[in-house]
């Protein structure tokens, strides 16, 4: 999901507000992909456009158009309690890092916010990398531990960053029988 994910990770790395996981959030609980999610999506208020394609039964691949495939990755969805989350893995890392987003999906809109702040005292197994303003929380907990802890972490005010919105790009072409 996006340059947005890369931007959020960069902001997190430079402001000390970043949370990543070494292990997947979704794991074997990943939801089946809805093929209707495939297509073009644009961030509200921006010109960045992303192509979503179905990679396998539980994984969606995203790539920013006009970025020469430099801003690509995959995500899987998992429902924990009543809340839907995305386990997003940007391409290009030596060690795949998992970003956790809270998402709400409708036919033509995806609302998402990245997990940015956790209380280290109540977080699942983790390491703190960096010093001062560049500290980053890296969850080392297993997938099952992450799934068990996330609803509690998500309930804390301010845990997630600003909500971003993607809207489906409607085709400007007339129907084939037009």
C-alpha positions as a printed Julia matrix, in Angstrom:
178×3 Matrix{Float64}:
   0.0     0.0     0.0
   1.92    2.52   -0.98
   4.34    5.24   -1.13
   2.22    6.12    1.85
   3.7     3.14    3.69
   7.21    4.11    2.67
   6.55    7.7     3.69
   5.06    6.67    7.02
   8.02    4.38    7.67
  10.44    7.19    6.81
   8.59    9.62    9.08
   8.59    7.02   11.81
  12.3     6.4    11.43
  13.1    10.07   11.56
  10.72   11.02   14.37
  10.9     7.99   16.64
   7.29    6.97   16.03
   7.75    3.85   13.97
   6.59    0.32   14.74
   7.5    -2.67   12.57
   7.35   -6.44   13.07
   9.8    -9.14   12.08
   7.02  -11.74   11.83
   3.78  -11.55    9.85
   0.63  -10.31   11.53
  -1.71  -12.28    9.27
   0.06  -15.64    9.06
  -2.32  -18.56    8.57
  -5.22  -16.3     9.6
  -4.89  -14.22    6.39
  -8.28  -13.63    4.81
  -8.99  -14.75    1.24
  -8.44  -11.96   -1.27
 -11.51  -10.34   -2.73
 -10.67  -10.14   -6.48
 -12.73   -6.94   -6.63
  -9.85   -5.15   -4.87
  -7.73   -5.52   -8.01
  -7.48   -2.35  -10.04
  -6.24    1.2    -9.79
  -6.39    3.24   -6.58
  -5.42    6.87   -5.91
  -4.64    8.52   -2.6
  -7.23   11.2    -1.85
  -5.82   14.64   -2.55
  -2.72   13.23   -4.27
  -1.75   12.21   -7.79
  -0.04    8.94   -6.77
  -1.82    5.99   -8.36
  -1.35    2.36   -7.35
  -2.14   -0.89   -9.15
  -3.43   -3.71   -6.97
  -3.18   -7.23   -8.35
  -4.02  -10.58   -6.81
  -0.74  -12.39   -6.14
  -2.24  -15.51   -4.54
  -5.31  -16.59   -2.58
  -4.44  -14.38    0.42
  -2.03  -11.76   -0.93
  -2.42   -8.54   -2.9
   0.55   -6.94   -4.66
   0.68   -3.19   -4.99
   2.89   -1.02   -7.19
   2.89    2.7    -7.65
   2.46    3.57  -11.31
   5.21    5.71  -12.83
   7.62    4.67  -10.08
   9.41    2.05  -12.22
   8.35   -0.68   -9.78
  10.47    0.88   -7.05
   7.52    1.38   -4.72
   5.95   -2.04   -4.6
   5.1    -4.61   -1.99
   2.41   -6.95   -0.78
  -0.25   -7.01    1.88
  -2.55   -9.48    3.52
  -5.69   -8.78    5.51
  -6.55  -10.25    8.9
  -9.58   -9.68   11.08
  -8.92   -9.59   14.81
 -12.13   -9.15   16.74
 -14.3    -6.64   14.89
 -11.32   -4.79   13.37
  -9.65   -5.41   10.0
  -5.88   -4.96    9.71
  -3.41   -5.04    6.84
  -0.02   -6.71    7.17
   2.01   -4.7     4.66
   5.47   -5.72    3.45
   7.25   -3.19    1.22
   9.67   -4.71   -1.31
  13.37   -4.0    -1.18
  14.38   -4.8     2.39
  17.12   -7.28    3.16
  14.91   -8.5     6.0
  11.19   -8.18    5.24
   9.6    -5.82    7.74
   5.88   -5.92    8.39
   3.95   -2.68    8.82
   0.62   -2.89   10.59
  -2.32   -0.81    9.37
  -5.88   -0.53   10.61
  -8.13   -0.6     7.53
 -11.75   -0.12    6.51
 -12.62   -1.28    3.01
 -15.66   -0.5     0.88
 -16.2    -1.07   -2.83
 -14.55    2.19   -3.89
 -12.59    3.34   -0.84
  -9.89    2.07    1.5
  -9.29    3.95    4.76
  -6.08    3.13    6.58
  -3.93    4.27    9.45
  -0.52    2.9    10.4
   0.39    1.65   13.85
   2.93    4.24   14.97
   3.03    4.37   18.75
   3.01    1.68   21.4
   3.77    1.67   25.09
   6.95   -0.37   25.3
   5.99   -1.46   28.82
   2.86   -3.27   27.57
   3.99   -4.22   24.04
   4.62   -7.86   23.08
   8.22   -9.04   22.74
  10.22   -6.35   21.0
  13.54   -4.61   20.66
  14.14   -0.89   20.54
  16.5     0.07   17.75
  18.23    3.43   17.51
  18.71    6.19   20.01
  16.98    9.41   20.92
  14.66   10.72   18.23
  15.39    7.82   15.89
  14.23    5.02   18.17
  12.07    2.41   16.55
  10.07   -0.41   18.11
  10.66   -3.72   16.34
   8.26   -6.45   17.4
  10.07   -9.77   17.69
   6.94  -11.53   18.93
   5.5   -14.46   17.0
   2.5   -14.1    14.73
   0.19  -15.55   17.41
   1.6   -13.17   20.05
   1.1   -10.19   17.71
  -2.47  -11.24   16.95
  -3.24  -11.59   20.66
  -1.66   -8.24   21.58
  -2.86   -6.03   18.72
  -6.44   -5.41   19.9
  -5.07   -4.2    23.25
  -2.42   -2.02   21.56
  -4.98   -0.63   19.08
  -7.29    0.44   21.9
  -4.75    2.99   23.16
  -5.52    6.55   22.01
  -2.97    7.78   19.49
  -1.66    4.31   18.61
  -2.43    4.83   14.93
  -1.3     7.73   12.79
  -3.4     9.95   10.59
  -5.97    8.14    8.48
  -5.24    8.09    4.75
  -7.81    7.35    2.05
  -7.42    5.54   -1.25
 -10.21    5.82   -3.81
 -10.8     3.5    -6.72
  -9.92    5.05  -10.07
 -12.93    4.75  -12.33
 -12.29    3.96  -15.97
 -12.96    6.85  -18.32
 -13.54    4.43  -21.2
 -17.12    3.77  -22.29
 -18.44    0.23  -21.94
 -17.51   -2.21  -24.72
 -21.06   -2.24  -26.1
 -21.21    1.57  -26.29
